[in-house]
Amino acid sequence: MSLLDVGCGPGSISLDLAGLVTHVVGIDGADAAIERAKAEAVRRGVHNIEFRIADAYELPFEDDSFDVVHAHQVLQHLGNPVRALVEARRVVKPGGIVAARDADYGTMVHDPHEPRLDRWLELYHQVARHDGGEPDAGRRLAGWFRQAGFTALEVSTTTWTYSTRSEVDAWRDLWVSRLTEARLGDRAVELGFADRAELEDLAAGWRSWAESDSPFFAFLHGEVLVRI
């Protein structure tokens, strides 16, 4: 089987999938992500995979090119997810599979209550929607597939839960980094939704939550799998 991983990022999932199929192509619009993916493929010694820069709206492949088209946590970031799904349908072979999973930020819950996490979630929604994304994509995924012309969808959900010490620490570190060192924080400041002092305070909120006696965080993902 041949598989196209749309929005592959640094290639971690693509490289795992390469152990299950004959050939994988991972595409992303970010040069830095593709370079990291290529380096990781070399490090792992995975040879049945290629990574390239490409646009999800205009896939550089012929019709009926792949047995599977896969997108994980991608459609939530696109201004026109339906158009991307139409392209996915074009390049998948008859009898092939299109599959996607996206988070639903509106379902996020945490305990103990930390008001700064509530503000973080509000800020994330502000930035994502200003930039054309949909952070509550999980609940809209099936609708997008149907708008793109897909039928006979297999629709499901899963939840991600962070409660062990290692899970909590990793989740905290991810969002502290995104707030203080990565695009989310930079974009929030650029758009005037927050300043650096508030971002540092939100990061402190994440640390406070993680250091509580029994931290818990969970949220839902929407999933769609359809055979053409």
C-alpha positions in Angstrom: 0.0 0.0 0.0 1.0 3.6 -0.6 0.1 6.3 1.9 0.1 10.1 1.8 0.4 11.8 5.2 -0.9 15.4 4.8 0.5 17.9 7.2 3.2 15.5 8.4 5.1 18.0 10.5 8.4 16.5 11.8 7.3 13.1 10.5 6.9 11.1 13.7 3.6 9.5 12.7 4.6 9.2 9.1 7.7 7.2 10.1 5.6 4.9 12.3 3.2 4.3 9.4 6.1 3.5 7.1 6.5 0.3 9.1 3.0 -0.8 8.1 2.9 0.0 4.3 5.1 -0.2 1.3 5.7 3.5 0.7 4.8 6.7 2.5 4.9 10.3 1.3 4.7 13.0 3.9 3.9 16.6 2.9 3.9 19.8 4.8 4.0 23.5 4.1 6.8 24.3 6.5 10.4 23.9 5.3 11.7 23.5 8.9 9.3 20.6 9.6 10.2 18.8 6.4 13.9 19.1 7.1 13.4 17.7 10.6 11.4 14.8 9.1 14.1 14.0 6.6 16.7 14.0 9.3 14.7 11.8 11.5 14.1 9.3 8.7 17.9 9.1 8.2 18.4 8.7 11.9 15.9 5.8 12.1 17.2 4.2 8.9 13.7 4.3 7.3 14.0 4.1 3.5 10.5 3.6 2.2 9.5 7.2 2.9 9.9 10.6 1.3 9.1 14.1 2.6 8.4 17.1 0.5 7.0 20.6 0.7 3.5 20.7 -0.7 0.1 22.5 -0.4 -2.8 20.5 0.9 -5.1 22.5 -1.4 -3.2 21.6 -4.5 -1.6 18.2 -4.0 1.2 17.6 -6.6 0.0 14.1 -7.4 -2.1 12.5 -10.2 -5.6 11.3 -9.6 -5.8 7.9 -7.9 -2.2 7.9 -6.6 -2.5 6.5 -3.1 -4.2 3.7 -1.2 -4.5 5.8 1.9 -4.6 9.6 2.6 -4.1 10.4 6.3 -4.3 13.7 8.1 -3.7 14.0 11.9 -4.4 17.3 13.7 -4.3 19.1 10.4 -7.7 20.2 9.3 -8.2 22.3 12.4 -5.5 24.7 11.1 -6.8 25.1 7.6 -9.0 28.0 6.5 -10.8 25.7 4.0 -10.7 22.1 5.3 -13.4 21.0 2.8 -11.2 22.0 -0.1 -8.3 20.0 1.3 -10.6 17.0 1.7 -11.7 17.3 -1.9 -8.1 17.1 -2.9 -7.5 14.1 -0.7 -10.4 12.3 -2.4 -9.0 13.1 -5.8 -5.6 11.5 -5.1 -6.9 8.3 -3.4 -7.5 5.2 -5.4 -10.9 3.6 -5.8 -11.3 1.3 -2.8 -8.8 3.4 -0.9 -9.2 5.1 2.5 -9.2 8.7 3.7 -8.8 9.1 7.4 -8.5 12.1 9.7 -8.5 13.0 13.4 -8.7 16.4 14.9 -8.9 17.7 18.5 -11.8 19.6 19.9 -10.4 22.3 22.2 -13.9 23.2 23.4 -14.1 19.9 25.2 -10.9 20.5 27.3 -11.3 20.0 31.0 -8.9 20.2 33.8 -8.6 19.7 37.6 -7.9 21.3 40.0 -9.4 24.5 38.6 -6.8 27.0 37.4 -8.3 30.2 36.1 -5.2 30.9 34.0 -5.8 27.7 32.0 -9.3 29.1 31.2 -7.7 32.3 29.9 -5.1 30.2 28.0 -7.9 28.3 26.2 -9.7 31.5 25.4 -6.5 33.0 24.0 -5.9 29.9 21.9 -9.3 30.1 20.4 -8.8 33.8 19.6 -5.5 33.3 17.8 -6.5 30.2 15.9 -9.8 31.6 14.6 -8.2 35.0 13.7 -5.8 33.0 11.5 -8.6 31.1 9.9 -8.4 27.8 11.8 -11.1 26.0 13.9 -9.9 24.8 17.2 -13.2 22.9 17.8 -12.6 20.9 14.7 -13.3 17.6 16.2 -17.1 18.1 16.3 -17.1 19.5 12.8 -15.0 16.8 11.1 -17.8 14.6 9.9 -19.7 17.6 8.5 -16.6 18.7 6.5 -16.2 15.2 5.0 -19.8 15.2 3.9 -19.5 18.7 2.4 -16.5 17.3 0.4 -18.7 14.6 -1.1 -17.8 11.7 1.1 -20.5 9.2 2.1 -20.6 6.1 4.3 -18.4 7.7 7.0 -17.1 5.8 10.0 -17.3 8.4 12.7 -15.8 7.9 16.1 -14.2 9.8 19.0 -11.3 9.2 21.4 -10.1 11.1 24.4 -6.6 12.0 25.4 -6.0 12.0 29.2 -3.0 13.5 31.1 -2.8 12.3 34.7 0.4 10.5 35.3 3.4 12.5 36.4 5.2 12.0 33.0 2.1 12.9 31.0 1.4 16.0 33.1 4.9 17.2 32.8 5.1 16.7 29.1 1.7 18.5 28.6 2.8 21.4 30.8 6.1 21.8 29.0 4.5 21.8 25.6 2.2 24.7 26.4 4.7 26.6 28.4 7.0 26.5 25.3 4.2 27.4 22.9 3.3 30.4 25.1 6.8 31.7 25.7 9.0 30.5 22.9 6.9 29.5 19.9 4.4 30.9 17.3 1.3 30.9 19.6 2.8 33.4 22.0 4.4 35.5 19.2 1.1 35.6 17.3 -0.9 36.5 20.4 1.4 39.5 21.0 1.4 40.5 17.3 -2.4 40.5 17.2 -2.7 42.4 20.4 -4.6 39.7 22.2 -2.0 39.4 25.0 1.4 40.9 26.1 4.5 39.1 27.2 3.7 39.6 30.9 0.4 37.9 30.4 2.0 35.0 28.5 4.4 34.5 31.4 1.5 34.5 33.8 -0.3 31.9 31.7 2.8 29.8 31.7 3.0 30.1 35.5 -0.6 28.9 35.6 0.4 25.8 33.7 3.2 25.2 36.2 0.9 25.7 39.1 -1.7 23.2 37.8 1.0 20.6 37.1 2.4 20.9 40.6 -0.9 20.3 42.3 -1.5 17.1 44.2 -3.6 15.3 41.5 -3.6 17.2 38.2 -5.9 15.9 35.5 -6.5 17.1 31.9 -8.6 15.5 29.1 -10.3 16.3 25.8 -12.1 14.7 22.9 -11.0 14.1 19.3 -13.3 13.6 16.4 -12.3 10.9 13.9 -13.5 10.0 10.4 -12.5 7.0 8.3 -14.1 6.4 4.9 -13.4 4.0 2.1 -13.8 5.4 -1.4 
